[in-house]
Amino acid sequence: MVQRASISGFLILGLVSICSYAQTAGTLLAVNQNDVTLSIIDPATGKQIATVAEEGRIKAHEVATSPDGKTVYLPIYGNAGVGHAGTDGQEMLVVDLPSRKIVKVVDFGHGVRPHKPVYDVHRNVLYVTTELDQSITAVDPHTFKVLYSVPTGQAESHMLVLSHNGRFGYTANVAPGTVSVLDLKTHKLVGVIPVAQHIQRIAISNDDKTVFVSDASEPRLAAIDTTTRKVRAWVDLPAKGYGGVVTKDGKYLVLALPASKQVGVINLSSMKLEKTIDVPASPQEVLLSPDGTRAFVSCNTSSQVAEIDTSNWAVTQLLPAGMWVDGLAWSTWKQ
């Protein structure tokens, strides 16, 4: 039986969270699509410290930070959702977090709908999904020069994860319902994995053996074997899944379930949903704190980020953010 955690008592739990355990030093960053801002949030105090405006650009969805936490990367996607008509962003904003100012604008030269930024610590490059070019693009995070691109061979390569060993990248290609496998050493497309009619978001296991993708048409999650490059198993869900992340111990996948206002906890040994946690409306993305003790979930129509204690799966506090909060990142730099 799937256990369900209640959202009652958020305020009490929030006080317990702040008072009873030490917070990981650092800052939570959240992208607010409708406000067109970046929230800078201190989980230790439960407060939004400041916001950074995107200076007229429309609009960022996702965010990443440099290893030292001082530099923030904000690709400007455009004013429409994936696969829908609208403007085609061609820039990425670079924000200096200590000063809270935009210090550089990377121009991709034409409309590419840049979306998901991922910092590759193995090669010290920043990858950004560039959907309209059916590629990911590598940017030098110090000179901010575009270095090269890696083709995905598919439309709507929306999200990206990297293997922990630094060898491969995997993109979730929304409308085609496929996952592209990219060799990051040779900069080549080495495989395309069919998954479902349409898919959304992507996560990877800690041992790099499994990639997880949410089916956008059915309430189920695909577990893909990265060796055979085939779907190995399906996990039934109470609602369609969205963003997710594997816990630090590798035992669970924490998955947003927007339609049911829940977060699911999937046991990766049994490949079954073990627990659901009630959260505010429309959970989107899940981010782990560096120590793995907390999962942060952006709840976009409620303008909040839910903090979940991964030891007992209790919601410990609701952090304020902006309208249509979406992408999340952690900065090791403390405000």
N, C-alpha and C positions, 0 to 999 in steps of 0.2 A: 504494500500500500504506500502511495506517495504521501509523505508528510507535508503539512502546510503550516507555514509560520504566519502569525497574524501581524498586522501593522499597528495594532493598538499599543499605546504606551510609548510612542516615538519620543515624546518630550522627555519622559523619565529615562528611557534608554540613552538619549542623547547626553543627559547630564552624567549618567554613569560612564558613558564612553569617554567624556572629557576628563572626568575626575579620577577614574579608577585604573586607567592603563596609559602607559607612555606612548605618545604618538611618534611615528617615524618622522624625523626631521625632513621637511620639504614642503612643497607647494603643489596644490592641485590646479591644473589648467583645464578650462572647459570652453568650448566654442559655442556661441549662441547664434544660431542661424538668423532668427528673426530680428534680434537686436543688432546684428552685424558687429559683434564685439567678442573679445576674449575675456573670460572671467579669470581672475587670480584669487584663489580660495585657500584659506588656511584651515585645514581640517582640525587642527589642535584647538582652535577657538570656535570653529563652526561658522566662521564669517567670510564673506566675500570682501577681500581687501581692496580690490580695485578692478577696473575694466580697461581694456585697450581697444579703441575704436579702429576699424579697418580703413578709415579715411576715404570713405566713399566707394570702396570696392564692394561688389556684390557677388558672392559672399563665400566665406570659408565654411567648410564642413568638418575638417579634421585637423589635427595638430600633432606635432612632435617636438622634442627638445634635444639639445646637444647633450653629450655625456656629462658635462659640468653643470648642466641645468640652467645656464645663463642665457642661452640663445633659443628662441622659439621659432618654429617654421609653420607658416599658415598658407597653404595653397588656396587660391581664390577659384572656386569651382564654377560659380555662375548662379543664376536666379531660378533654376529649375532642378527637379529631381532627376536621377539617373534615367536615361532613355526618353526624357520628355523634352519638348521644344523649349528653348530659352537661350539666354546668353551663354557664350562659351568663354570661360575664364582662361587667361594666358599668363597669369602672374602668381608668384609666391611671395608673401611678405615675410621679412625676417625681423623679429622683435627682440630687442635687448631687454631681458626681464628686469634686471636691477633698475634701469631707467624708465621702464615701461614705455619705450618708444620704438617705432618702426625705424630701423637703421639701414635697411636695404630692401630693394624690390628686384626679385629675379624674374626676368621676362623670358618666356619660352618661345617668343617670336610669332606665335599665332595661337588661335583658340584651340586648346587641348583638353579643357576641363580637368585641370590637375586636382587630384582628390586626396589620396592617402599618402602621407609622408612617413617613411620608416628610416631610421638611422642605422646604418650598417657599421657596427664597431669593428668588424674584421677588416674592412677596406677603408674605413673612415670616409665614407661617402653617404649622401642622403639620397634615397630613392623616392620618387614621387610617381604615383600612377598617373599616366597621361592618356586618358580614355580615348579621345578622338584620334589619337595617333596609334591606338591599339598597342600600347607599349608602357613600360616604366622608364623613367628618365633619371639618370644619375647626375647629381649636382655636387660640386665641391663645396662642403659646408664652411670653408674658410674664405675662398675667393668668390664663392657664389657663381661660378661659371658652370654652364651645362657641359658635362663631360661626354656622355654617350647615352644611347637608349638601348633597351632590350625589348624585342618584339614579343607581344603576347599572342599574336595571331587570332585574337578574338575581340569582338566589340565589348564595350562597357566593362573593361577591366577596372572595377571599382575599388576593391580592397586588396591589400597585400600583406602577407606575413613572410618572414624569413625563417629558414631553419636555424637552430641555435648554433650549429657548426659552421654557419656562414656559406654553405655551398649552394643552396637552392632558395629561390623565391617562388611563392605560389599566389596567383591572383584569382579572386572570385569574379567571374565574368557573368554579370547579372542576367541579361536577356538570353544569351546562348545557353545558360545553365551549365557552364563548364568551369574547370579549374585549369589554368595554364601553369606549366612547370618550367621555371627559368633557371638555367645554369648561370650563376652569378660570376663564376670564374671565367667562362668563355663568352659571356654576354649573349647566349643563344637560347631560343625556345627549344626545349627538348621533349615536350609532351603536352597534350591537351586531354583532360580527363572529363568525359561526359558524366554529369551528375543527375540533373533533373530538368524540367521544363524551364524553370527560372530559379536562380539562387540568390542568396544575400549573405554577406559577411563571411568571415573565414577565421579560423584559429588553428593552432598547431600544438601537438603534444610536446612535453618537455624532452622526450627522447627522439623527437623528429620522425617518429615512425607513422604518425597518423595526422591527417589534416581533417578538420571538421568544418562542414558547410551547412548552413540552414537552407532547407528547401523553401522557396518563396511561394510555392503553390499549395503545399501540403504541410500539416503540422508534424514535421519529422526532421531529424538531423542526420546527415550523411557522415559516416566515418570512413575516410579514404586511406587505404594502405599506400604509403609513399614509395614502397619498393615495387609492388605490382602495378601501382597507379590505377587502381580500381576501387570502387566502393566496396568495403569489406562488411559493413553493417549499417543498419538504420536504427535510429532511436526514436520511438514514438513520443510525441509531445502533446500537452493539453492545448497548445495554440502554436501558431507559426513562430519559429525562432528568429533571432536577429543576431546581434553581436554577442560574442562570448570570449572567455579566456580560461585557460587551464590553471588550476591552483599550483602553488609553488611546490607542493609535495607530489604533484602529478596525479593525484587520485581523482580529482573532480574537474568537470567543465562547468563553469558558471555561465549561464546563457540567459539573455534577455528574451522575454516573451511579451511583446508590446500589447497585443490584443487582450490578453488576460490580466494585464497590470501585475505581472509577476516576474520573478527571476527563478529559473529552474536550476537545480543542482543535479548533474548527471554523474553517476558512478561509472568511471571509466574501466573498471574491472568487469562489472556486469553489463555495461552498456545499457543501463536503464536509468530513467528519471527517478531519483531518490527523494527529492524534496522540492517544494515550491515555496517561495517567499513573496509575500505581498509587498508591493512598492507603489509609489505614485504613478500616475498615468504615463503610458507610452515609454517604457524603458527601451533604450537604444544600444548603448555601448557599455562594455564592462572593462574596468581597468583594475589591476591589482596594485596595492602599495608595494614598494620594493621589498619589504620583509614578508609579504604574503599574508599578513594578518587581517587585511581589510580588502574588500572589493568595493569599488565605487561604480555606481550605475547612473548614467545620465537618463533622466526622466523628462522628456522634452516638453510635453504639453503642460507639465506642472512647474516648469522652470526650477527644478531641483535636481540635486545629485544625492542619491541614497547611498549611505555608507553601511556596509554589511560586515559584521565580524565573522571571519571564516572559521573560527573555532566552534561557534554554536549556531551560525547562520541567522543571527538576530540583526535586524536593522538597528543600528546604534545612534544614528542621527541623520537628519535631512539637511543638506547644505544648500544655501541659496545660490542660484545661478541666474542666467538670463532667459529670455523667451526662446523656445525651441532649442534648448541645450542639446548638444549632440556629441561631437568628438571630445575625447579626454586624453590628457597626458600628465605625467608626473615630472616635476622638476626637483632635482636634489638641492637646488639653491633655495635657501630659506629666506623669506622676506624679513 
